[in-house]
Amino acid sequence: MAPAPDPPALPRLVIRDCVIAGEPPRPGATVVVEGRRIARVVGAGEAVPPHPGDWEVDADGRLLVPGGVDAHTHLSLAPLLRLAGLPERFPGSVRQLRLGFRHPAEARLDPAALEALATAGALAALRAGVTCAFSLDRGAPGLEAESLAAAGRAVGRVGLRGLLAYGASDLGGSGFGPAGVRASSDFGRAHREHPRVRGMAGLDGLFATTNETLEALAGPAAELGLHASVSEDAADLERAWALEGKRPVELLEAKGLLGARTVLAHGSTIGSDEANLIRRADAVLVTTPRAGAWWGGDPPPYEILAAHETPMALGTDGVFADLAGTAVSATVGMRRRRSGPLPPAEMLGHVLWPTAAVVAGQFFGERLGAVEEGALADLVLLEWRPSGVPPEGTDGDVALLWSGAPAAWAIVDGEVRLREGQPLGVDPAEVAARASEAAKRVLAD
């Protein structure tokens, strides 16, 4: 049954003279947004009479795309990395980053600091054309629930659509993991019907996780879905093998943590059997090639994943906000392979880019990731005007062309959150100042 139409509580938006990529592309199009949804998409030359109270948006030939969906990020950690001088100044490995920087910093990350930093991270994502983020955050031990609530306030203030989870881990002491699980469970249940913010169970890797935490996750994961960081390096493989003689994804499957709403990030050590388990569970593996390459991590084996038709999506890991730039990194990495068969040429456009929007739509029970009538109005008008022939192909293919182009307008759930590059409802200077002050407190010796 089709969902009931939403009451047009917001002004009708009429976006005129935009370019919509596709097969074929549609230059000179007009898109009408009523309430939370796209009401009409009409071609050049078709009249859309103005209504009293309309919010008219002159696209002036710029490219209109569905809002990007970042399937794995850390909204609070991203600004902290930048304000600490990372990643440029950090010479170590993924493991050294985790133990030498992340864990000590997160242990001092009180809810007020987390909120300030996550607000800055959400704003950076919005300006880069991301309208929905799967964010895995952590804060000071003992304040798990308060930390997740702070992340919720941050995305709400910016207007980003968020799927939030607390990254459960027993790093620092047993008992911390179950506390993180409870925080995610309570947050998720309290936000079941929220139009823009939902909660998931979260797992911050297996490297320091106990069986008690994994068992505690089973119920919330089945109820709310699971966002887990897995196999960012070999540490998870070592831990999973020590716990039960299994590889990481095999261990998750044995604990009942694989399902249709399981989002697994990284997967650098995944083998054929694990790829098949992910596909059979209808779970999703998120690759973060740009961040992984920066830290010296290995990408997942794309050729194995493609051979098993494993569902895959793209994430930024919080290091770089530009999701389209991550698409370029994934494509370059696949094209530069020197051994093994190349993944299919259409992997980016038909698998990596659109999958995150499909998964997000499952959580919200709505159509996302499309410029079509009836879909939720999560849209971005890019500061990019195609020259010559308009872009043809899927949104994933077009992402290669608009990488680095900032968002001029961002509409989330039918509401304008960015207008000609300026955010509505937040002061960018204040957001930056609060984030800087929070970072100073967290990073103080």
Phi, psi and omega in degrees: 000133180291144179295149178294144180295146180278145175294137182284071181289334181265158175301145175293132178259132177235109182261110186254150175058047175257163174254126177249118179292152178168194180232086007272167175288159184233086174285155178070022183280162173234132179240129181248128179246126176235124184064232182267356192238161170281120183267323182213146170228112186237153183275176180299139177089347178270125187286139170234093183299140178289150174247151174302134179087000178299149169258104182274130179242118178271104181288333176056042175080010180278164186275126176256127183228158170297144178304140180291147177244111179271109188278355175201112177213173173229094188298325181278328183284328185302307178294328179296319177301315181294315184288341176275358183090009178262157005274354189301324188264001184263119186266357192268187181272178176301318181294319178294324176298315183296311186274328184271338180237302188300308185298311178298321181292315181295329179295339180254008186272091179287164184302322180296318178292319179299318180297317180297316181289319179294327176297316177296320178295319179294321180293320177297320178296315181299316181293338178269005177093010176269126177249349179218133182227134167270107186245131178248109185239159178218151177222199184297137177304140182090350181237035184298312182295318179295324180294316181291323176297322178296319177297321178297319178295324182296310181292328177294322180293318180283331182096009179290147170279129186228141170243103194251144178214149172267128183284094181295136178197149176262014175297123183104346178151143177294147183101337177292324181299306178301328177295319177294322177298315180297320180299314179296319181298312181296319180295315181297318180291327180285343184243025182304321186252008181293134184292333186239338186236124176233163180244150178227160167289151183225149179221121182265062177084168180257352191299333180227028186257139180265163175300327179300317179292317179299319179291325178293333182285338190302311181296306178300324179296319179292326183279318190245348190092165184226132172247112186232137169271123186221131172058046173292330171213196185284353184298321179293322178297317179298317182291315181297321179292323179291325181290308187217016179065033180233158171283162188306310181292326175297320179295316178299319179295320179294332180270006179075031186251008175253130179197184184293343178242037174258126179244114182251126181259144172089266177072037184293334183256013185294138176249184185300315182297321179290320177301320179292322177298318179298316180296315182296328179278352185061029174278180183228136173258127180257125177259141181236067192295325184290312178293318181300318179294324180296317182275359179085013179280163180267142175285162174293160181283091186303322183294324177291316181296320178295320180298326180267003181054043179286128178299132182224153178217174181251143173221162182262343185065010177083354183279316179237131183282339187282099181293324178296326175296326175295324177298320177297316180299318179297317181293316179298317180299319180289323182288336183268004181299139182254348182222152179078163180290146177287144173298162180303146183297332182272010185300317181296306187292327187252350182233293190298316184284310187281341187298320182299321179294323177297315180294315178300321178297328177295322179290322182268353179068028184218166177277122176237165174078025182215146171259081182210156183298134179096340179287154173298142185274077168252100190227152178226128172260114186274149174280065183208123179247114179300135177259137180076233184285129178298152183294137180244144178124186181282167179299326179296320177293319182293333179303331178295331183277324185260013176304129180091347179284125180287159175281129174274316176232143173227128180240123181237121179058034178085359184249132178289124179244345178218126182233116183046048175083354182254125179291148177257134177093350177223150177261113183303323180294320178293319179300315180295318181294317179295320179294319180297317179295320178297317180297321179298319180293316183292322186268358180297139180290000000 
